[in-house]
Amino acid sequence: MQALKIAGFLPTLMTSQFFVNIPIPEFDFSGQTVIVTGSNTGLGKEAARHLVRLKASKVILAVRTVSKGEAAAKDIVESCKVSADVVEVWELDSGDEASIDAFAKRVQALERLDAAILNAGVMTMEWRTVDVHESTLAVNVFGNLRLTKVLLPKMQDSARRTGQQGRISVVGSDMMYVANLGELETDGKIVDKLDSKDLSLKWMGQRYQLSKILIFWAMKQLAKVNPVAGESGVVLTVMTPGACKSTIFRDPINPRVKNMADWVMALFQRTTEVGGRALVHAIEPQLPQEAHGKFLMDARVGSEGLNVTSKQAERLAAKWNEEVLAVVEDHGNPKL
């Protein structure tokens, strides 16, 4: 099964990276308020720059380090030649429950919220915990899911009042296609296995791609129980920007792995600016409702792959979605 997944993934990856051009977004975001997490650098920053260029009324850079966010905001404001009050910097640690709660309170005070790009993520080969869970799991999965759940009611209310369909897109990865689901097999809880240091250290190299399929399973379920209602609903998606030049490797990883990744990426990676385009396409104002609960690739709905459609995937996804509910259920409605 794993060999079959890899064989199917490679042509998809090559076609995407070499033959698909992500167009410069030319949407109209006038009057809209948009949140971009992980936006002090890399893809998030470039997506925010595009949003300001596209006349968004307010772009909120949600970042762990405010000083870095302020530097990014200054750069964006100067390059786009807009008023400084268009870009705001809010503190947010996507792996920390208390930080998410504080952020959610600020969100409630907004006049409106139209879209969010949840771009915060980590890739690491080191074991460490954040808020009791392994860091990759805490940030890439639980953090982004909690944020989706706390932003959704505000966005639904805004959509009802303004008639503008809301959009939330979590930045995933096409690496979810090749995640080894065998690492999730256990007689106990999947989350307990993932949080076991002794077990996880044997295959931390798989953790990033596993986190990306886990968040897609959860977001797909969240979309299922929160259908889009006409133009006053919210479209939930997971998207991939493709392989891009970014700072995802900023955490310490095995030097051999990093050198190989740098070599491979240099062959076909997209620029950070092009990756930012893809993020903006994922929250375009008139995003088709058919995208709800789907995986977006190359600025359109992509295939889900065997890690979603196989019998093993369906069984593990059902089990995982029950477990993830227990982790995030105290963070308000809607329920998974």
C-alpha positions in Angstrom: 0.0 0.0 0.0 2.8 2.5 0.9 4.7 1.8 -2.3 1.4 2.3 -4.3 0.8 5.7 -2.5 4.3 6.9 -3.3 4.1 5.8 -6.9 0.9 7.7 -7.3 2.2 10.8 -5.6 5.3 11.4 -7.6 3.6 12.1 -10.9 1.1 14.4 -9.1 4.0 16.3 -7.4 6.1 16.6 -10.6 3.1 17.9 -12.6 2.2 20.4 -10.0 5.7 21.8 -9.4 6.9 21.9 -13.0 3.8 22.5 -15.1 1.3 24.4 -13.0 1.6 28.2 -12.7 -0.3 29.7 -9.7 -1.8 32.9 -11.1 -1.3 36.2 -9.3 -4.6 36.7 -7.4 -6.7 39.5 -8.6 -9.7 39.2 -6.2 -11.4 42.1 -4.5 -11.2 41.9 -0.7 -12.6 45.4 -0.1 -14.2 45.8 3.2 -13.1 42.4 4.5 -11.1 41.5 7.6 -8.7 38.6 7.3 -6.5 36.7 9.8 -3.2 35.1 8.7 -1.4 33.0 11.3 2.3 32.3 11.1 2.7 35.5 9.1 5.8 37.2 10.3 7.8 35.4 7.6 7.6 33.1 4.6 4.4 32.1 3.0 2.1 33.7 5.6 3.8 37.1 5.2 3.6 37.0 1.4 -0.1 36.0 1.6 -0.7 38.9 3.9 1.1 41.2 1.4 -1.2 40.0 -1.4 -4.3 40.6 0.8 -3.2 44.2 1.5 -2.6 44.7 -2.2 -6.1 43.4 -2.9 -7.6 46.1 -0.7 -8.5 44.1 2.4 -9.7 46.6 5.0 -7.9 44.9 7.8 -5.2 42.1 7.8 -4.3 40.7 11.1 -0.9 39.1 11.4 -1.2 36.5 14.2 2.3 35.7 15.4 4.1 34.2 18.3 6.7 37.1 18.5 5.1 40.5 18.3 8.3 42.3 17.5 8.8 40.1 14.4 5.2 40.6 13.4 5.7 44.4 13.7 8.7 44.2 11.4 6.7 42.2 8.9 3.8 44.6 9.1 6.1 47.6 8.5 7.5 45.9 5.4 4.1 45.1 4.0 2.7 48.6 4.6 5.7 50.2 3.0 5.7 47.9 0.0 2.0 48.3 -0.6 1.9 52.0 0.2 -1.1 51.8 2.5 -2.0 53.3 5.9 -0.4 51.6 8.8 -3.8 50.8 10.4 -4.6 48.3 7.6 -2.2 45.8 9.1 -2.5 44.8 12.8 -0.2 42.5 14.8 -1.8 40.2 17.3 0.0 37.7 19.6 -0.8 34.1 19.1 0.9 30.8 19.9 -1.1 28.2 18.0 0.2 25.4 20.3 -0.9 27.0 23.5 -4.5 26.8 24.7 -4.3 29.9 26.9 -3.0 31.9 24.0 -5.7 30.7 21.7 -8.4 31.6 24.3 -6.9 35.1 24.6 -6.8 35.5 20.9 -10.4 34.3 20.6 -11.6 37.0 23.0 -10.0 39.7 20.8 -11.6 38.2 17.7 -15.1 38.6 19.3 -14.5 42.3 19.5 -14.0 42.6 15.7 -16.7 44.3 13.7 -16.5 41.4 11.2 -14.3 38.5 10.3 -14.4 37.2 6.7 -11.6 34.8 6.2 -8.6 33.2 7.9 -5.5 31.4 6.7 -4.2 29.1 9.4 -0.6 28.9 8.3 1.2 28.2 11.6 3.1 24.9 11.6 6.2 23.1 12.6 8.5 20.4 11.2 11.0 18.9 13.6 13.0 15.8 14.2 13.4 16.6 17.9 11.0 15.4 20.6 9.4 18.1 22.7 6.0 18.8 24.1 3.8 21.8 23.8 0.7 22.0 26.1 1.2 18.3 27.1 1.2 17.0 23.5 4.1 16.4 21.1 4.9 19.7 19.4 4.1 18.8 15.8 0.7 17.4 16.9 0.0 20.3 19.2 0.6 23.0 16.6 -0.2 21.4 13.2 -3.3 19.5 14.4 -4.8 20.5 17.7 -3.8 24.2 17.5 -5.2 24.7 14.0 -8.4 22.8 14.8 -9.0 24.8 18.0 -8.5 28.0 16.1 -11.0 26.9 13.4 -13.5 26.1 16.1 -13.2 29.4 17.9 -13.2 31.5 14.7 -16.1 29.7 13.1 -19.0 31.2 15.1 -17.7 34.8 14.7 -17.3 34.2 10.9 -20.7 32.6 10.6 -22.2 35.7 12.3 -20.3 38.0 10.0 -21.5 36.1 7.0 -25.1 36.3 8.1 -24.9 40.1 8.7 -22.9 41.0 5.6 -23.9 38.3 3.0 -20.2 37.6 2.4 -19.4 33.9 2.5 -16.7 33.2 5.1 -13.6 31.1 4.4 -11.2 29.3 6.7 -8.3 27.4 5.1 -5.7 25.4 7.0 -2.3 25.2 5.3 -1.7 21.5 4.9 0.7 19.6 2.6 0.6 17.2 -0.3 2.9 15.1 1.9 -0.4 13.8 3.4 -0.7 11.6 0.4 2.3 9.5 1.5 1.9 9.5 5.3 2.4 5.9 6.5 -0.9 5.1 8.2 0.6 2.0 9.7 2.2 4.3 12.3 -1.3 5.1 13.6 -2.3 1.5 14.1 -2.7 0.7 17.8 -5.1 -1.2 20.1 -5.2 1.9 22.3 -5.7 5.6 21.5 -3.9 7.0 18.5 -3.1 10.2 20.4 -1.5 8.3 23.2 0.8 6.5 20.7 1.7 9.8 19.1 2.4 11.4 22.5 4.6 8.5 23.6 8.3 9.6 23.5 9.7 6.1 23.3 7.4 5.1 20.4 7.6 8.4 18.5 11.3 8.8 18.5 11.5 5.7 16.3 9.7 7.5 13.5 9.8 11.3 14.0 10.6 11.5 10.3 7.0 10.5 9.6 5.5 13.0 12.1 5.1 16.0 9.7 3.2 14.1 7.0 1.1 12.3 9.6 0.1 15.6 11.2 -1.1 16.8 7.8 -3.4 13.8 7.2 -4.7 14.0 10.7 -5.7 17.7 10.4 -7.3 17.0 7.0 -9.4 14.1 8.5 -10.6 16.4 11.3 -11.3 19.4 9.1 -13.2 17.2 6.7 -15.4 16.0 9.6 -15.9 19.5 10.9 -17.0 20.6 7.4 -19.5 17.7 7.3 -21.2 18.7 10.5 -21.2 22.4 9.6 -22.6 22.6 6.0 -22.5 25.8 4.1 -25.9 27.5 4.2 -26.3 29.6 1.0 -24.1 32.7 0.8 -24.2 33.1 4.6 -22.1 30.1 5.5 -18.4 29.4 5.9 -16.3 27.2 3.6 -13.7 25.1 5.4 -10.8 23.7 3.5 -7.2 22.4 3.8 -4.8 23.5 1.1 -1.3 22.9 0.0 1.0 25.6 -1.4 3.2 22.9 -2.9 6.9 22.7 -2.3 8.1 26.2 -1.6 11.1 28.1 -0.4 10.2 28.8 3.2 11.4 28.6 6.8 9.7 25.3 7.6 13.2 23.8 8.2 14.1 26.4 10.8 13.8 23.8 13.6 16.8 21.5 14.1 16.6 18.4 12.0 19.1 15.6 11.1 21.8 17.3 8.9 21.6 14.5 6.3 17.8 14.9 6.0 18.2 18.7 5.8 20.9 18.5 3.1 18.8 16.1 1.0 15.7 18.2 1.5 17.6 21.4 0.5 19.0 19.7 -2.6 15.6 18.3 -3.7 13.8 21.6 -3.0 16.3 23.6 -5.0 15.4 21.6 -8.0 11.7 22.4 -8.2 10.5 24.6 -5.3 8.2 27.5 -5.8 9.2 30.9 -4.6 7.8 32.2 -1.3 5.7 34.8 -3.2 4.2 32.1 -5.4 3.3 30.0 -2.4 1.7 33.1 -0.9 -0.5 33.3 -4.0 -1.8 29.8 -3.4 -2.8 30.7 0.2 -4.8 33.6 -1.1 -6.5 31.5 -3.7 -7.7 29.2 -0.9 -9.8 32.0 0.6 -10.9 33.9 -2.5 -14.2 35.8 -1.8 -16.2 33.7 -4.2 -14.7 30.3 -3.3 -17.1 27.7 -4.7 -19.1 25.9 -2.0 -18.2 22.6 -3.6 -14.7 23.2 -2.0 -16.2 22.8 1.5 -14.3 20.0 3.3 -12.0 19.4 0.4 -8.2 19.5 -0.2 -7.1 22.4 -2.4 -4.0 22.0 -4.6 -2.8 24.3 -7.4 -5.6 26.8 -6.6 -8.4 24.2 -7.2 -9.9 21.2 -5.6 -7.4 18.3 -5.7 -7.7 14.6 -5.2 -7.8 13.2 -1.7 -5.8 10.1 -2.3 -5.6 6.6 -0.7 -5.0 8.1 2.8 -8.6 9.3 2.7 -10.4 6.8 0.5 -9.0 3.4 1.5 -10.7 1.2 4.0 -7.8 1.5 6.4 -8.0 5.3 6.1 -11.7 5.4 6.7 -11.4 3.3 9.8 -8.5 5.2 11.3 -10.1 8.6 10.4 -13.3 7.6 12.3 -11.3 6.6 15.3 -9.1 9.7 15.2 -12.0 12.1 14.9 -13.5 10.7 18.1 -10.3 11.2 19.9 -9.6 14.7 18.6 -13.0 15.7 19.9 -12.0 14.8 23.4 -8.9 17.0 23.1 -10.7 20.1 21.8 -14.2 19.8 23.0 -13.8 22.4 25.7 -13.1 25.1 23.2 -16.6 26.1 22.3 -19.0 25.1 19.5 -19.4 23.7 17.0 -18.6 20.1 18.0 -16.9 17.7 15.6 
